[in-house]
């Protein structure tokens, strides 16, 4: 029943879904249980890669029998210094980490970042992270190195002592946003090179061109690099020139006809391609290296042929 104890069948399903790379939240929805129940079940019984249904079921029964005498953990305070339920805090920390894992961050880096972010202390040492996460110092060191590379965590030496403190960067989410914007820009540039190499007239070239436009717009939107009023005016002029030409035309020909510098033409063409959602139903197509043509969206190939007949 929802919210009740996990059955042996539930655990077999959990093992199957973990093998299929389901997230804890996905499994919780399938079983109609809280996500914290699933994350706690898996963490206590070998983790995502070591979870075994039969072992988990037997281990749970064994733990239940041992509880006839209170353990030190059970006799310890159930709330922290701020009056918060300790188990609820642990469950939330696991959920925080799992959410980051599902967005692509490595699991150990996610657990370290989650521990740092939910700690009341301004910083944690490697030893404290080892005790908290029950992993090796090498795992902590590798995760910290990864997070430092993303500029999400920084080290601070403890004067007079050998160990270091790890702190959350003050602008952690701004840094994460900038990192994502840079990654999108890199994807756009790589796809653009591929479109030119494979030829935009081919299926592979068209696919890479669409990919480039998508990631370039994401990067521009995240970095606030939208077009200025002057650039918007140039873009409209380029669209008008392509409509008037009604044929493939090179950037050199456009620059000569409009009496513009070549880079002004290139920038306007790039903007028109990036913001196709605003130029709809017109779209600028790269039909050959350095050659562009106006096209229309919304009409299928069959509809276009019928109108031209």
C-alpha positions, 0 to 999 in steps of 0.5 A: 500500500502507498506509504507502507513497508516495501515488499519483496516484489517492490524490491525486485521492481526497484532492482529492475528499474535501477538496471534500466537507469531510472531515477529515484523520483521515477521509481517513487512515482511507479511505486507510489512512494516518497522519493526519500523512501526509495533513495534511503532503501537503495543507499542502505543496500549497496547503492545504485550499482550494488543493489540486490533485491534478495539481499535488501529484503533479508538485510531489512528483516535482519535490521528489524530483529536487531532493533529489539535493543536500542542502538546508539543511533536510535538513542541519539537525538532525533533533531539537530541544534535547530530542531530539524528532524535529522532523518528528514534532513538526510533524506533531503540531502540525498534528494538534492544530490539525486536531482543534480545527478539527473541533470548530468552531474557525476554522482560523487560530485553531486553528493559532495556539492549537496553536503556543502550546500546543506551544511550549516557550517560555512565550510567542510574539510575533507575528513568531515566529508569522508565521515558524512558520505562514508567514502574514501578520501580519494573519492572526495579529492576527485569530486572536489577537483571536478567541482573546482574545474566548474568554479562551483567550489573553492579551497581555503587553507586553515592557518596553522593547520595542514587540512583545507576547507571547502566552500561553496562559491558565493556566485555558484548558480551564476557560475553554473549558468555561465558554464552552461551558456559557454557549453551551448556556445561551444555546441553551436560552433561545433555544429556550425563547422559540421554544417559547412563541412558536410554541405548544408544541402545534404541531410547531414548538413541540414541536421547540423545546421538546425543543431547549431541554430538551436544551441546558439539561441540557447547560448544567446538567451542565457548570456543576454546577448540578444540583438540590438535595435540596430542589428534587428533593423539590419536583419529585417533588411537582409530578409527583404534583400533575400526576398527581392533576389528570389534566388541563392545569393552570396554574402559578397553579392549582398554586401555589394548590393546593400553597400555594407561591409561583409561582416555586417552582412554576415552578422545580420544573416547569422541573427536571422538564422538564430531568431527564426521563431521571430522571422517566421514564416520566412527563414534564411537557408545556407544552401552552399558555403557563403551562399544563402536563400530565403525559404518559407516555413509552414508549407510542406514540400507537397504544398510548395510543389502544388503552388508552383504548378 
